């Protein structure tokens, strides 16, 4: 039995192994398969002397083409269509946002805005002439740019009549239209508008009733005011009193923004005007808290603290704020003036920082 097993093992060890080759065979192009894509099959051949041996591959033959003419055209169109760059796509998106007015709602303070400092807060010409001259020169340059932009928008870019209506006018009427019919940008009315919105906002904040100013205050500012009312709590209330204005509100910054003003836009145009108004006044704020009176009820107690005047109000203090208001026109439809928020005046440090950025200098050099 052992010798028989040994003989079998010896015979198996001397047996030459079969060599398997992978071969690609194209299907026969019979009439029933002419309308289909050529199939690629794999077969195993045990013959060591095959004349058509080639390594196994999964790639399609070089002569393969799409099955239909439509697929071929679609493949060619996809290959030949160039994708726009991310920068170009961003510019197109911004153009659409400026066109429908959504960019105006998300826009902050307008570029090139220079908020003038009061005279008493500016550097002195006697003690620091170079710094004062740098600030004044920047202010004059900004004001000149804004003035030329305003004149361009008022007398050329912004139209008060449609092009068809202007074309039907006679020569004299068209001349009068060009010389005297201009869009009113309300530059000189911005102090009064800002003062009214300013007072209305603070009265609503003191009372906690903010629904009345929902359409007059920008959305993110309204959310901030609601947060302040909620943080105050239900047991606390506030009263606000404007004693008087220490100086007349004045416009210290004005800008007009229009997308693509040089291109020939259709009659329905979109633009934004934004103004910064300095408001300085005497104000008094009284804080009241509802506390138990010891008899099972509640009483309202003044918890403001500090010195009081004859009427029981805290002594008023001087408050100077720079109110930003804006009004947009989207597709020829005018909006209303809204309170954007508050900003700060442009100081000497701001001017030097901007100068360093333009010159590409590191921090600390100018």
C-alpha positions in Angstrom: 0.0 0.0 0.0 2.8 2.4 0.9 4.7 1.6 -2.3 1.5 2.3 -4.4 1.1 5.8 -2.7 4.8 6.6 -3.3 4.5 5.7 -7.0 1.5 8.0 -7.3 3.3 10.9 -5.7 6.3 10.4 -7.9 4.1 10.3 -11.0 2.3 13.5 -9.8 5.6 15.4 -9.2 6.9 14.6 -12.7 3.6 15.6 -14.3 4.1 18.8 -16.3 1.6 21.5 -15.1 -0.8 23.1 -17.5 -0.1 26.7 -18.5 -3.2 28.8 -18.7 -3.3 31.9 -20.9 -6.0 34.6 -20.8 -7.2 35.5 -24.3 -9.5 38.3 -25.5 -11.9 37.3 -28.2 -14.2 39.7 -29.9 -17.8 38.5 -30.4 -18.7 37.4 -33.8 -20.3 40.4 -35.7 -23.4 38.5 -36.7 -26.5 40.3 -38.0 -28.2 39.9 -34.6 -25.4 41.9 -32.9 -24.7 44.6 -35.4 -26.9 47.2 -33.6 -25.2 46.5 -30.2 -21.9 47.6 -28.8 -19.1 45.2 -29.4 -18.7 42.8 -26.5 -15.4 41.8 -25.0 -15.3 38.4 -23.4 -12.6 36.5 -21.6 -11.8 32.8 -22.2 -9.3 30.4 -20.8 -7.2 28.3 -23.1 -5.2 25.3 -21.9 -3.2 25.0 -25.1 0.4 26.1 -24.7 0.8 26.6 -28.4 -1.8 29.2 -29.1 -0.8 31.7 -31.8 -3.0 34.5 -30.6 -1.9 34.9 -27.0 -2.0 38.3 -25.4 -2.0 39.5 -21.8 -5.3 40.0 -20.1 -6.7 43.5 -20.2 -9.9 45.3 -19.2 -9.4 48.3 -21.5 -11.8 48.8 -24.4 -10.4 48.5 -27.9 -9.1 51.6 -29.5 -11.7 51.5 -32.2 -14.6 51.6 -29.7 -17.1 54.4 -30.4 -20.4 55.5 -28.9 -23.3 53.4 -30.1 -25.4 56.2 -31.4 -24.8 59.5 -33.2 -26.5 61.4 -30.4 -24.2 60.0 -27.8 -21.3 60.9 -30.0 -22.4 64.5 -30.3 -23.1 64.7 -26.5 -19.6 63.3 -25.8 -18.0 65.8 -28.2 -20.0 68.7 -26.7 -18.9 67.8 -23.1 -15.3 67.5 -24.2 -15.4 70.9 -26.1 -17.3 72.9 -23.5 -15.0 75.1 -21.4 -15.8 75.5 -17.7 -15.7 79.1 -16.4 -13.1 80.0 -13.8 -14.2 80.4 -10.2 -13.3 84.1 -10.3 -15.6 84.6 -13.3 -18.4 82.7 -11.7 -18.1 84.8 -8.6 -18.2 88.0 -10.6 -21.3 86.8 -12.5 -23.0 85.9 -9.2 -22.1 89.3 -7.7 -23.5 90.9 -10.8 -26.8 89.1 -10.4 -27.0 89.9 -6.7 -26.4 93.6 -7.5 -29.0 93.5 -10.2 -31.8 92.1 -8.0 -30.8 94.2 -5.0 -29.8 91.3 -2.7 -26.2 92.5 -2.6 -27.4 95.9 -1.3 -29.0 94.2 1.8 -25.8 92.2 2.5 -23.5 95.2 1.9 -21.8 96.9 4.8 -20.4 100.4 4.8 -19.8 101.6 1.2 -16.2 101.6 0.0 -14.3 104.9 0.0 -16.4 106.2 2.8 -14.6 108.9 4.8 -16.4 109.9 8.0 -15.2 113.3 9.1 -13.9 113.9 12.6 -15.0 116.9 14.6 -12.6 119.8 14.4 -11.6 119.5 18.1 -10.6 115.8 17.6 -8.3 116.4 14.6 -4.5 116.7 15.0 -3.2 120.2 15.4 -1.4 121.9 12.5 0.9 123.6 15.0 2.1 120.5 16.9 1.7 117.8 14.3 1.6 119.3 10.9 2.5 116.2 8.8 -0.1 114.0 10.4 -2.8 116.7 10.1 -1.9 117.3 6.5 -2.1 113.6 5.7 -5.5 113.4 7.2 -6.8 116.5 5.4 -5.3 115.5 2.1 -7.0 112.1 2.3 -10.3 113.8 3.2 -10.1 116.1 0.2 -9.2 113.3 -2.2 -12.1 111.2 -1.0 -14.5 114.1 -1.1 -13.4 115.0 -4.7 -14.0 111.4 -5.8 -17.4 111.3 -4.2 -18.4 114.6 -5.7 -17.4 113.6 -9.3 -19.2 110.3 -8.8 -22.3 112.0 -7.6 -22.3 114.4 -10.6 -21.8 111.6 -13.0 -24.7 109.6 -11.5 -27.0 112.6 -11.2 -26.5 114.1 -14.7 -25.6 111.1 -16.8 -26.0 107.5 -15.4 -29.3 107.7 -13.7 -32.3 108.5 -15.9 -35.7 109.9 -14.9 -37.5 108.9 -18.2 -37.4 105.8 -20.3 -35.3 106.0 -23.5 -38.4 105.6 -25.6 -40.1 108.5 -23.9 -36.9 110.7 -24.5 -36.8 109.7 -28.1 -40.3 111.0 -28.7 -39.4 114.4 -27.3 -38.6 117.4 -29.5 -35.3 119.1 -29.6 -36.1 121.8 -27.1 -38.0 119.4 -24.8 -35.1 117.0 -24.9 -32.6 119.8 -24.1 -34.7 120.8 -21.1 -34.9 117.2 -20.0 -31.1 116.9 -20.2 -30.5 120.2 -18.3 -33.2 120.3 -15.7 -34.7 116.8 -15.1 -32.3 115.0 -12.8 -32.8 112.3 -10.2 -33.0 113.7 -6.6 -30.5 111.9 -4.5 -31.8 113.6 -1.3 -28.3 114.5 -0.1 -29.5 117.6 1.8 -32.4 115.8 3.4 -30.3 113.0 4.9 -29.8 114.8 8.3 -33.5 115.2 8.9 -34.2 111.6 7.8 -31.5 110.2 10.0 -32.7 112.2 13.0 -36.2 110.8 12.6 -35.1 107.2 12.3 -32.7 107.6 15.2 -35.3 108.8 17.6 -37.8 106.2 16.5 -35.4 103.4 16.9 -34.4 104.4 20.5 -38.0 104.9 21.5 -38.9 101.4 20.2 -35.8 99.9 22.0 -36.8 101.5 25.3 -40.4 100.3 25.1 -39.5 96.9 23.8 -42.0 97.2 20.9 -39.8 96.7 17.8 -42.5 95.7 15.4 -43.1 99.3 14.4 -39.6 99.7 13.1 -39.3 96.4 11.4 -39.4 98.0 7.9 -37.3 101.0 8.9 -34.3 99.2 10.4 -32.0 96.8 8.6 -32.6 93.1 9.3 -29.4 92.3 11.3 -29.7 95.5 13.3 -33.3 94.6 14.1 -32.1 91.2 15.3 -29.5 92.9 17.6 -32.2 95.1 19.1 -34.4 92.1 19.8 -31.5 90.4 21.5 -31.0 93.4 23.8 -34.7 93.5 24.7 -34.7 89.8 25.5 -31.5 90.1 27.6 -33.2 92.9 29.6 -35.7 90.4 31.0 -39.4 90.7 31.8 -38.9 92.3 35.2 -36.9 95.2 33.9 -37.9 98.1 31.7 -36.2 101.2 30.3 -37.3 104.7 29.6 -35.3 106.9 27.2 -35.5 110.7 26.9 -33.9 113.0 24.4 -33.3 116.3 26.2 -32.0 118.3 23.2 -29.5 118.3 20.3 -26.2 120.0 21.2 -25.6 120.6 17.5 -27.5 120.2 14.3 -27.2 116.7 12.7 -25.0 117.0 9.7 -24.0 114.6 6.8 -20.3 113.7 7.1 -20.3 111.0 4.4 -22.2 110.2 1.3 -21.8 107.5 -1.4 -23.7 106.3 -4.4 -23.1 102.7 -5.6 -24.3 101.4 -9.0 -23.4 98.1 -10.6 -21.8 98.6 -14.1 -22.5 102.3 -14.4 -20.4 102.5 -17.7 -22.4 99.8 -19.5 -25.7 100.5 -21.2 -28.1 99.1 -18.7 -31.9 98.8 -19.5 -34.3 101.3 -18.3 -34.9 99.5 -15.0 -31.7 100.4 -13.1 -30.4 99.5 -9.6 -28.3 101.6 -7.3 -27.8 102.4 -3.7 -27.3 105.7 -1.8 -25.8 105.7 1.6 -25.2 108.5 4.0 -23.4 108.9 7.4 -24.9 111.5 9.6 -23.3 112.8 12.8 -25.9 113.1 15.7 -24.8 114.7 19.0 -27.4 115.2 21.8 -28.1 115.1 25.5 -29.8 111.9 26.5 -31.0 110.4 29.7 -31.9 106.7 30.4 -33.9 105.5 33.3 -33.9 101.8 34.3 -36.9 100.5 36.2 -37.2 97.1 37.9 -40.3 95.4 39.2 -39.7 94.2 42.7 -42.0 92.7 45.5 -43.5 95.4 47.8 -43.8 93.0 50.8 -47.6 93.0 50.7 -48.0 90.3 48.1 -47.8 92.7 45.2 -45.1 94.4 43.1 -43.9 97.9 42.7 -41.7 99.6 40.1 -38.4 101.0 41.4 -35.8 103.2 39.7 -32.5 101.4 39.8 -30.6 103.7 37.5 -28.3 105.1 40.2 -26.3 108.2 40.1 -27.3 111.8 40.4 -30.8 112.9 39.4 -32.3 116.1 38.0 -35.4 117.9 39.2 -37.7 115.6 37.4 -36.2 112.4 38.8 -34.3 111.5 35.7 -30.6 110.6 35.7 -28.4 113.6 34.8 -28.3 113.6 30.9 -25.0 113.0 29.2 -23.7 113.9 25.8 -23.8 111.2 23.2 -22.3 111.5 19.8 -23.1 108.8 17.2 -22.6 108.4 13.5 -25.8 107.0 12.0 -25.7 105.2 8.7 -28.8 105.3 6.6 -29.3 103.9 3.1 -31.9 103.8 0.3 -31.9 101.4 -2.6 -33.5 101.4 -6.0 -33.9 97.9 -7.5 -35.0 97.5 -11.1 -36.3 101.0 -11.2 -38.4 100.5 -8.0 -37.5 102.9 -5.2 -37.3 101.6 -1.6 -37.4 103.6 1.6 -34.8 105.0 3.7 -33.6 102.5 6.3 -31.3 102.7 9.3 -28.2 100.5 8.6 -26.5 101.0 11.9 -23.7 103.0 13.5 -20.1 103.5 12.5 -17.0 105.3 13.7 -15.2 108.4 12.4 -12.1 108.0 10.2 -9.1 108.6 12.4 -5.4 109.2 11.5 -4.7 105.6 12.3 -7.3 104.5 9.7 -5.7 106.8 7.1 -2.2 105.4 7.8 -3.5 101.8 7.8 -5.1 102.3 4.4 -1.9 104.0 3.1 0.2 101.0 4.2 -2.1 98.6 2.5 -1.9 100.5 -0.8 1.9 100.7 -0.6 2.3 97.1 0.6 4.2 98.1 3.7 4.3 95.9 6.8 2.5 97.0 10.0 4.2 99.9 11.7 5.6 101.6 8.6 4.0 104.5 6.6 
